[in-house]
């Protein structure tokens, strides 16, 4: 027995020695540390400097103030807005979003959400329901002001869209596809974006572009910064199908504030104009005109009797600042001027050749000079020798809807694309698409559609739906 125990002990000692030798000379070395004083913690989301932003603060501030809007259109199917039609909405009803901007019940939304509505119902996130009154609307910015009766409503404080920077986090709050109080997040992708969406005279497009997911029903909803302040009203998306495809666009709060103030005080927007035609400066134009800059708003004409004419602004000048704020494009110039009313004075900085000039001018009413078009339409027009060029539509085939198709789709009028030509195909249009609107105008027949296509230069916008009822909008260069 003693012999067996001795053999066992010798074996154990040998095994222990072998393990020691292996660990000393052969085992892969690993670094280790004493974590006895390092307790496990969750990742930090407090939003302090260098951390992931605290979206909860913005959501808690913004969500109670973003309402669901249900508009009734008097028994006719309304396909408002193109980009934001409510998918599958019953005939004569459309839905969208709005933002309460004061404790006494004033609500900012998009014009296309309530345009031509005979009844507007507003539902708060806590399920309170109100009938809304339209105070005023401005098609040129696609904004509208509503009022519901009551007091102590939750509301969003206006932020400063000028201070928001590209790359900052933002949150979109709205009611996409009737999914009430939905929140999405993204970053600011660009500012001063003109997407040729609006068709109104003297339109103002200088959108904040984000990659926060926005879908049908988000129209009129809030775009807020991480502190919960309103920096924009969500208005459009870039899409060939009508659904979110990566980019959304919001009207900056600087414009929203001015438009809401005007609608509240006057029932209409009072906008001053410079009295000039403008276009973007690019490398080609700079080389052609021997300009000293690659950015700014190039003056294509100056109208007699305008404020610009009175102070000596000339064709060929490049406007670079308004009231000390940098102007890098036509859209940015429009945005800056849109903040002022007739009679206001603005300081203009411009380049004439390589010489910098500064002057102060007085803005005039649009009504004083109906021929003054202070927007960037000239930029979208081809050279004059091409303006009357005939557009060949022979590779397309259109037909009017049959009575059964009208019943199935719930439409009174529309033109169906039977064969897609090259230009339509490049824009994303597919066979079977029923066109109900072109450039915001109802399509009443093939002749009207083809005539509008032939007369369109620059961007064309088609709205409609497919046979299974899927709403779609296409905006592309024509």
Steps between C-alpha positions, in 0.01 A plus 500: 500500500782740591661418169180596311471829689864582424453439131189725504682786671794476262256511205326809639828681554602416144173632359526823695859550387401435140223761513741751649759444230233530228365828634849640539638415158223397259164658581407818303546804718187710566468842662269521798391769740335515837139609446389458857453879525336539157126431529301411185301794360269564204617709206454871564210683335476809717582731211798663663784617280640211300211262576212382285229772497211474747206466260266448796522867595398609151222242477356587841490867398374448147268201493212650707487802268484313166141434396322278251300690236209350310373709207172442317474612141126502430448163337783506245817302532786734586852406406666791673863573503627226270776392733270463801169351388355281770522147363163328488306800631123483447352715228497865597727462805869573549714490811816674607668664797524837668698672776345698785707819525316684779318413821176649366475250214665637187629220275754512216462249218545465124264673259465179300367318808195727528470658154135506380385313813139549611565365850822473703517280811800502736583220744761544773724215618284472814199433270328835550324598178424850368352666193761734354451836332724607213658837580697528176722317254801577282545275193837663421652335811242217535413618852166555673381621843212332683327581831323275750306642793641438845787592728811355663580282200846342485702687240843499339737791543645636176870433453746681276540316171790728410708344778437138406808354332547229240572177685294582810243253629133583444173323580188480283167463681174435318229256399626297201237274343270563800761367744447779751781667695783328314857613562800455270853640517769601252750772426484824304624402154488843335352849534357746251376218275276589203320191365254675263203366694271802520316653207372819662609843380795642694560158656759476776696173513797484732440172677692331779588157361526208745517122494240461776237257370188687384202341326143580385320663793811673638410817308477795736680317781790623708871490436668570834856524625631292792385764749141462377469833319318528167742562216278404207166375366535172309368552149640269231708195417715415201338184368398327180238288676339739747672329794812598693816429302768661713443876495232728640456877492373752754411869483748681733357645821626848401251498212231324705517770768462785251217335305309411818537857629369641172206260482406578859525877460373549145345170388750497213874507447647842427826451319744760383702448183831626370372532144763288326535175311761259637675173433766291673868564440688191385838432341364527146331835563802632689727420206256633242444832683850525652363506854720528808299240697345156457217566746216747533191616312570635151279790395346427159282812482403810701144627468446871457355671805599218734696541821801341331476746211481795738838421661680409179514119501586385147465192287812289546544586869538206742320541833704339779336627822169627633520685833838342566379145440684303233312424177642204308209429266176637361303295755693653789438850365128427475495365854669810643277746314185299586545598866421866427192701413442779250657822623776321693856604422764233433875528461639334190860401434594413142789452264522699178788333328760478777377816674291459815210740548260553790165676479169527682169475320129504583291196413181557303164324489442231243178681409700808402677315224329182382768441239776474761581132535757476780562129475729263318279397209749632245750249628271218396430636151713398202657751267250712308569326173380175659184632666274425206657166418232234441512203739434164334261286708446233234682232701230523771149361482223647716129421531212632707354285777204276435186538716582181691856620568369831631267315736771262621755776559249753633593760238297729280781571255849377421726382219660157503852436370473200266854529364789676677728711283866575565454820701224361720700182559804702607274673752393166646147483353379146429233358271155515659556827685187716503592870486256717697708817526784661309691787659221531756224529235221237472535291183167518317603313186776387267509828306545703818773263626702501178467877463629553853791261439592685181494834677695390806866594527721389787331287766171319442292356783251218439255377762271201486460136593533146374225243447521358853454847646865572585548876486820623335663829404786559260706817475776504239676713243299529178 
